[in-house]
Amino acid sequence: MKILLSALVVVSMLSCQNNKENSGDSHKKQSVLTEKSPIDSLNTLIKQQPNESFHYFSRAKAYLTKNNYVPAIEDIKKALSIDSTNISYHLEYGNMLMLVNKTREAKEIWEKCAELEGDHSSCKLKLAELYLFVQDYKQAVTFANDVLREDATKDLAYFYKGISYAEMGDTTKALQNYQQALEHNPENIQILDALATLYAHKNNLLAIDYYRLIQKKRPNQSKAYFDEAYFHHQRQDWQKAISLYEKTLQINQNQKGVYYNLGYVYFMVGNNEIAIDNFNKAIELDNNYLDAYFARGYVFEILGNKAQAKNDYKKCILLNAKHNPAHIGLERLNE
């Protein structure tokens, strides 16, 4: 059973604010911004003030909200050509390059930025994040330490160190850094989740405490309920797993993997009909869900329903001709 985590990219939306007591000229700008789309408004401003770097920066971010990466990158480059020492522009340019998988170029931009910013740590923190992304964990730790020498309260620097040490197999240092990150930012859900995951990998019941903290802070998000359910699942504490999987589905019913896991657990406790019902629901959500077809076929076989079992095993083979368990199942039923 696999858990697929998707990464979320948050892009800030363009916003403009003007003082109502400004001159009539400013009032005209306000009208332009409110009556047109953001990009159209910025096009107008750029024509009026072609040497104002912030307009290009703002239009780049507006393009980014539409996933128009090429014009976004061109605009951020234009902003930097006008104001080459602006840290915010360097940070955003690196972010855009990461979005189009240009990690080497992003690294170069953030290295230039780190040289410019003096005692500020934002660009070095981005470099730590980048090295974490490319799995160069020692370099990630190096830049995180650089950040912490300048500001020992940076929770993200401790967090990146924690991830790096966890990936390098040093769980003691990973825990130390996660705890320090949490001390500086107790509301950071990512840190709580990392601690829960680390304890879960160690089969330590402290994982439950962190799952419960996340559930308390995010009661309407299903992930922490699923993660705790899976923790109990791996420990073969079937009833707790069932309860939490069902809680997960109360929050979000469109999760095929949860139905599959719930079907498996019900099978393990001998409730075969309920197991089949959950496999059915998983297949309703994904008509090509090979694992669910095989699991349902196996339960049908256990129940003596050979025709249905054969149908499911055949479906598995249609989806993957090399699916050996389904071939073996069919051979067993044809004996």
N, C-alpha and C positions, 0 to 999 in steps of 0.2 A: 504494500500500500504506500503510495507516494503522495507527498504534499507538494503541490506546485505553488510557489510564492511569486507573485508578480511584483516587479518593481513599479512605483507610481512616480511620475514626474509632475511636479507642481509648477505651473507657470503663472506668474503674477499678471493680473489683468491691468491694462492701462487705465489710469484714472486721472482726471484733470480737475483742478479746483481753482476758482477765481474769487477774489474779494468783491462783493457787490458794491463796495464803496469806491472801486477803482474808477479811472477815467473812462470816458466814452469809448476810447480806443480799446481798452481792455474788455469793455462790454461787447464790442464786436467780436473779439476773440472767443468770448464765452459763447456767443451765439453760433459761431462756426463749429465749436466743439460739441454743442448739444444738438445741432440740427443735422449733422452729418455723421457718418460712421467714423470710428476713431482713425482709421487709416486715411480716409478722405480729409478729415480735419487736419491731420498731421501733414498731408501733402500740401495743403494750403499754407500752413505755418512754415514749412520748409521753403516754399516759394517766396514767402515774405522775409524769412530770416535764414538764408542758406548757410550761414556760418555758425548757427546755433547747434552745438553738438547734441544737446539734450533732446532736440526734436528727432534726430536720427535714432538716438537711443530708444526713445519712446516708440517710434514707428517699428523698430526692430522687435521690441517686445510685443507690439500689436500683431505683427506678422507671425510671431512665434505662437500666439494663441490660436492661429489658424493652421499651424504646422507648415507654414511657408518658410522653410529653413534657408533657402538660397537668398531671397531678398532680406531676410532677417540678418543673416551674416554680413551681407553687403552693407547694410545700414550700420551695424555695430562697428564695422571696419571704418566706415566714414566718420562715425562719432569719434573713434580713436585717432583718426588722422587730424581731427580738429583739436582734440584734447587728449594727448597721448599719456598723460599722467593720472587720468581719472581711474581710481581703483574699481569703482562700480562697473565701468565699461569693460575693464579687463576680466572681472569676475563673470560678467554676463557673456562675454565672448567665449570664455572657456566653457561655460555651461552649454552654449549652443554647439560648440565643437564636439562636446561629449555626446550630445543628442544625435549627431550624425556619425558617431563612432570614430572621430578623429582624435584619438587620445594623445597621440604624439604632439599634434598642434596645440591641443588644450594644455598639455604639460608645458610647452614653450611659453604660452601666453601667461600662465600662472607663475612660471619662474620669473618672467619679466616683472610681473606684478609684485612678487615677493621682494624683488630688489628695490621697487619703488616705495613700498609702504612703510619702511622703517620699522617701528616697534609694533605696528598693527599686524594682526595675525590672520586675517581673513583669507589671503591668498595661500599662505602656508597650510591652512586648514583644508583648502580645496586640493592642494597637492597631496595631503595625507589621504583624502577621500579618493583621489585618482589612483594612487598606488594601491589602495585597498581594492579598488575596482579591477585593476590589472593583476591582482594577486601577488604583488611584491610587498609582502607584509613587513619585512624589515624596514624598507623605505617608508612605509606608512607610519610605523612607530617612530622613525627618526623625525619626520615632519610634525607628527603629533607632539613629540617632546619639545620641538622648537616652539610650537605654539604655547605649550604649557610653561616654558621658561619665561615667556612674555606675559602670559595671563594664566595663572594656576586655577582659574575658576571655569575654564572652557569645558563644559560637559561633553561636547562633541569630540574634543581631542581625546578625552579619557575613553569615550565610547569607541572611537576608531582603534585606539590601542587595545581595548578589550576584544574587539572582533579579530584584530590581527593576532593577538596571543591565542585566542580560541582556535583560529585556523592553523596556527603553528603547533597546537597541541599542548600549550602551557595553560591549563585551566585555572591554576592558582593565580597567575598574573591577570588572566582574563577576568576572573571574579573580582579581584582587587580593583581593576580599572572600571568595571561596570558599576561597582559599589561607589566609587568616587564620582563617576558620572551622575549617578542617581542622587548622591548627596548634593550636588550642585544644581540638579534639575529633577526634582522628584515627580514632576508631571510628565516627563518624557516617556511616552508609551513604548517607543522603540527600545529604550534601555530596559524597561520592565520585561518586554518580550524576550530580549537577549538573555537576561538572567533566567527567565523561565525555561528557555530553550536549553541553556547550558546545564541547568540542574536536571532537566528532563533527560538529556543525553547521559547524565551520570546516574539516572534512575533514582534521583533524590527527591523525596516528597516535598522539599522546599519549593519545587517547581509549582506546586498547587497554589502556594501562597501568592506567587507572582501572577499566575493566571487569574486568581480571584481579585487581585488588585486591579488588573486590567478590566475585568468584567465589571467591577464597581465603577470604574471611570468611564467605560464605554459599554453600558448595558445593552445598547441597541446594535452592537457590532458582533458578528457571529464568530470571528476568528478565535478569540480566546476561549470560547466555549468548545469549539472544535478541537483546539490544541489540547485542552485539558482532557477532553473525551479520548483523544488519541493516546495521551499519556496513560490513562487508565486501561485503554485497549491493549497497549503493549504489555502492561502488567497483568493482563487477563482478569482485571476486575470488571467483569462484564456488565453488571448492573449499573455501576457508576458511569461506564462508557455509554450505555444505552440512554440513561437519563440526560447526559450532556449532549449526545448526538441529537436527541429529540429537541432539546432546548435550542440547539443550533438551527434546526429546521423550522422552529417556531419563528425565528428571526428572519430566515431566508430559506424558502422552500426550493429554490432553483440551484441546488448543489448536488450534482450527481455523485460526487465522491462520498458525501455524507450518507446518502442512501445506500451506496455500495458497502461502506464500512458498517452501517447499521444492519444490513442484510447479513454480513459476515458474522457479526456479534450474535444476532438472533439465531443463526445456524449453530454457533458454538454452544448456545444454551439450550438447543434442541427445539426451538420454535421455527420449524422449517417453513410453514405456511407464511408466517410473517416475514421470514427471510426472503422468500420468493416475491412477496409483495413489494419489499424494498428494492430488490433487484429489478423488478418491473418498472418501478418509478425511476430508477437510474437510467434504464434503457429508454424510457419515454423522453428523458431529457437529452439523451445522446443515443441515437439509433445505431451507432457504430461502436458502442462501448464494449469492446471485446471481453474484458475481464468480467463484466457483469453477465454477459451471455454465458461464459464458461461457468461462473459460479452458480448461476441459475440452473444450467444444464446438470451440474453435479448434484445439486439438491434434488432436481427431478429424478435423477438416477437413484439417489438414496431412497426416494419415496416410491420407487418402482415404476415411475412413469417414463418408460423407455422411449416412447414416440417423441415426447416433448424434449427429453434429454438429447436424443439424436438431432432434433431440429436445432437446438442451441449449439451443439458441438459442430454441426455443419456450418452454422452461421459464423462461428469462430474461424473455421478454415477458409470461408469466403473472405473474411476480413484479413486473415493472415495465413497463407497456405502452409507456413512452417510452424504453426502453433502445435507443437508436439503433444501437450496435454489433451487437446481436443482429439487428435488422431488416436491417442491411446484410449481415450474414452469411447470413441466409436468402435475400436477393435474390441474393447471389453463388452460392449453392448451387442456386437455381432457374433460373439462366440456361441 
